[in-house]
Amino acid sequence: MQITTSPSSSPASDERVAEILADPGFGKHFTDHMLTLEWTPEAGWHGGRIEAYGPLSLDPATAVLHYAQETFEGMKAYRHPDGSIWSFRPEANAARMVRSSHRLAFPELPVEDFVQAVDALVAADQRWVPTPDGGENALYLRPFMFASETFLGVRPAEHVTFMVIASPAGAYFKGGIKPVTLWLSEHLTRAGRGGMGAAKTGGNYAASLAAQREGMAKGCDQVVFLDATEGRYVEELGGMNLFFVHADGTIVTPETGTILEGITRASIIELAGHQGHKVEERRFSIDEWREGVASGAITEVFACGTAAVITPVGAVLSEHGEIAAAPGSEVTMALREELVGIQFGRAEDPFGWMHRIV
């Protein structure tokens, strides 16, 4: 794939970059450049270019603004102790975008082109990749695809734009890792059978926001959704997958189909097996959660995602009472330590997950 580069005429100064990297936050600052590809039925994918980061000019009739035909990914670039820069399982993100594209009636961006595009932007803006200094600062990467055709008919768009932008990100937990408190959404659901729950599309996140607002009003950090059919089975949080550690060492995670197949989730399943745990993917009810914690059968609960990596889960609040926090975090933190160690080059990578960019 051909990608041209037009360097920004007004890049941030080295002093400004250093200032931002010292306290990047999350999603607040963006690098000097962005990458764009376009697709039409006649030309296929074309027009690959890296240019100065800046606003987009969209016609009011641009299809994505009306029909939400959009997908995205979330991943990170990590600077290792020797100064090299790596990404974590980028081909898995690329494959998930292919699956999301099928569900959203988009053209397929080949895996190798996705990886090349992400690598090209990171290489162009490599000075924005933080030095972790023993922490977890990294460069967050946001590839996304949207219907850019100017057309108000309801059909798959015939002009599609794929872009990659990047934003330096600090550790998700400032001041140490703390269990998140959850709100149980008993009236609102995020996705149902045959829907878009397994696609990484903005509509799934929009569907979580009303429940998230409800939970925040109750003092909770995140919301947990139940299945849309019976309202009994745990699915996922607004932006993270769930795991339940049992006293015998078995780990259970809700099965996929209506939930997002997280890259971190898949990695934990493999990593937990490597650490000697039996991992089950199956339906898991809210009653099993409640009764398991009460009886001591469930000793730990944790959530995972790209931003937070792995976080312990505390209490679950609802209109009908509370599920107490599981007492432990030993398995949770062991998994977290090894996974973060692999990502930042501080631990061996026996799975071949890391991909060198620079």
N, C-alpha and C positions, 0 to 999 in steps of 0.2 A: 504494500500500500504506500502510495506517495503522500508525504506530508511536507508541506512547505512551512518555513518559519520566518515570520516577520517580527523581529525583536521589538519590544515596547520602546517607544521614544521617551517615556518618562517612568522608568522603573523606580521602585522604592529605593531609597539610599540604604547603604549597608547599615548605617546607624539606626534607621527606622526599622529595618528587618530585625536587627538585634533587639530593639526595644519590644517589638511584637513577640518575638520568640521567647523573651523572658517571662511573658505572661500572656499566652495566646488565647486562653479561654476556649470556646468551641463555636465555630461557624461565624466568627465576627470579623475576621480579617482574611483577605484573599491574596493569592500570589499575583505576580506581574502578568501572567499569560493565561489563556484558555485555549482549548483545542476544539475544533469543529469539523464534523463530517456531514455530508448531506446525501440523501437518497431520493431517487425518482425511479419509476418503473423503467424508463428508457435508459438511464445512465447507471443505475445501480448506485453503490456507494462511491462517492467521489468528493473532490474539493477539500481533501484533508489539509488543514492549516492550523498553525499555532500563531496566535496574534495577541495583541495587548488585551488584557482583561478589561471588560467594559460592558455597559448596558446593551441589551438587545432591542432592536426596533421591530415591533410586531404589529401587523394590521389588526384592527379590532375584530375582524372576522377570522383570525387564525384559529384553526380547528381545535387545538388543545384548550383554548380558553372556554370552549363551549361544550366539548364532549370528553374532556379529561383523558384523552389518549396519550398516556405518558408512562414511562418506566424509569427507574433509576437504580443505582447501586451505591454502596458505601464501603470503603476500604481504606487502608492506610499505607503510607510509605514510612519505613523505619530506618534510622541511621544506626549502623552497628559501631562497635568500639573502634574499628579500624577506619572509620569514615565512609565506608561503602553504604549504599542505599538499597534497600530490599522491599519488596511487597510480599504479602502473605496470601498465598493460594489465589492469584489473580485469575487463573483459568477457571476456578470455581465460580467467581463472580461473573465472568464472561458467560459461562454455561447457564447460570441462573438468569442472566439478562436474555439469553436466547429463549429460555422457557417463558419468561415474562412476556417477551415479544410475541410468542405464539398466542398467548392468552389475550393480548391487547391488539392482535391483528396487525403487528408491525413486521417489517422486513427483518430478517435475521442478520445481525452483525456477526461475522465469523469470529470464533474465539481468538484466533491469532491476531486479527485486526484490532479487537478490543484491547488485548494485552499490549500490542504495539502502540496504540493510541495513548494509553495510560502511561506507559514507559516514556514516550516522547515528551509528554507534558512534565513529568517528574524530572527528566533530564534537563529540560529547559529551565525549570525553576528549582533546581537542586539546592540552591543556597537557602531556600525556605524550609528545608527539612531540618527540624530541630535536632540538636545533640541532646539525648535523653538525660545524660549525667546521672545515671542510675534510676531515673524516674520513668515516666511513660509518655513524654511528649513525642508527637509524631506529626506527619503531614496527612491530614484527612483528605481523601480523594472522592469526588462525587461525579461519576459518569452518569449521564442521563440522556434520554431520548424522548422527543415529543413531536406531535403532529403539527408541522409548521405550514401546512397548506392553507391558503386563504380560500375558505370554502365552508358554507353552512349546511351542506347536505350531510345526512347521517350515513357515513360509510368510512371504511379505513382510509386514512389520508394517503395521498399520492405524492406528497412531499414531506419527508421526515428529516429531522435534524438530530444528530448525536453530538453531545458535547462532554468535555471533561473540565471541571474546575477543581481547585485545590485550596485548602485552608489549614494553616497550622493549628494543631489542637493540643491542649494541655491534658494532664491526667484528669479523668472523669471525676475522681473523688479528691477534692482538696481537703487536706488535713486528715487523710486516712480513709480506709474503706469502711463504710457503715451500711448495715442492713437497710434495705428499702422497705417502706411500709406500703402495702397494696390496698386498693379499693376494689371490692368485688362488684362488677357490673352485672346486675341481675335482670335489667330491663333492656339494655342496649347490647347488640351483638356486632361483631366486626365483619364477619364473613360467614357464608353458608355453603352448603354442598353445591358444587357447580359454579360457584362464584369466583372471585379473584383473590381469595385468601392466600393462595400460594404464589401469587405474582407480586413482585416488589414494585408497586405502583402507588402514586400519591393518594389515590382514592381510599386505599386501605388505611392510611394514616389519618386522612380526613375523617373516616368513619370512627376513629378512636377518640377524637378530640372532645366530643360532648361528654363522654364518660370520663375522660381524663380531667376535664374541668370540674365535673362532679366530685371526683376523688380528691382533687387539690383543695376543694372547698372543705373537705373532711380532714384535711391535714395529711393526705397520703402523697407518696411520690409517684406512683404508677398505678395503672388499672389492669386488672386481670379479667379476661373475657371467657365466657362459657360458650358451648356450642349452640348454634342457632336452632337446632331441631328439638332437643330435649331440655336445654338449659341446665344440664347436669355435668357435662364433661369440660375439664379445663383445657383451654386452647393455648393462649399466649398472652403476654402483656401488650401494651400499646406499641412497644418497639423492641421487645426482647422475648426470647424463648425461655421455658422453665424446665428445671430438673429437680427430682426428688430423691434424696439419698436415704436408703433404708438401713436399719441396724445391722443387717447381715451383709452390708456392702453393696447390695444391688442398687443400681441407679435407674430411675424410670423417667422418661420424658414423653409428653403427649405426641401421638403419632401425627404425621403430616397428612395433607389433603386439603385442609382448610386453613392451615397455618403456614407462615413463611418458613422455608427450609433454610435457616440461617447457616452461614459459612462457619461462624463460631460454634453453633450447635453441632454441626457435623464433625468439626474438629474435636470437640469435647467428647463426643461418642467414641471416636477412635482413640483419643488420648486416655480416656477412662478405662477402656479395654486394655490398653498398654500398661496401665497402672494396676491391673488385676481385678477390675470391677466388671461385673456382668451388667450390661446396659439393655434395658427393655424399652422399645418404642411401642406404646399402646394407649388405648383410651384410659384416661385417669380422671375419676370424678371428684367433684368438690367435697363430697362426703368422705371419700377415701383420704383426701388431704386432711380434713378436719379430724377424722377418727385416728388416722395414722400418727398425727402429732400428739393427740391426747393419750394414745396408748404407748407411745415411745417407739412405734415401728418405723416412723419417719424421724430421722435424726437431724437432717439438714435439708434446706430448700435453697436453691440459688437460681438466678436468672443470668442470661448471657446475651451479648450483642457486640457489634463492632466497637461502639464508643466506650462502653463500660467494661468490656471483655467478660468478666464474671463478677457478679455481686451477690452477697448473701441476701436472702429474703427474710424480712422480719414478720410482723403480724399482718394478718389480712382482716380488714374491717369491712362490714357490710351493714345493710339495714336490719339484718336479722342476727346480729351478734358478731363475735370476733373469733378468728382462728389464731391461736397463740403462735408465737415464733417457735420454730424448731430450735432445740438448744445448741446444736453444734455448728462448726464451720471448718473442721479439720480437712475433710475431703475437698470441700469447696476451695479452700485456700491452697491446697496442694496442687489441684488442677490449674488454678489461676497462676500460681508461681511458675509452673512448668510451661504453660502456654505463653505467658508474657516473656519468659526467658528465651523461648524459641524465637518469638517475633523480633526481639531486640538483640538477638545474637549473643545472649548471655548463657544459653544452654544449647546442648546438641539438638539437631533437627533430624531425628531418625526417620521422619516421614517424607522428607523432601518437599516440605511445604513452602519454604522460602524461595523467592524468585529475585535474582539480582538484577537491579536496574542500572546502577552506576558503580 
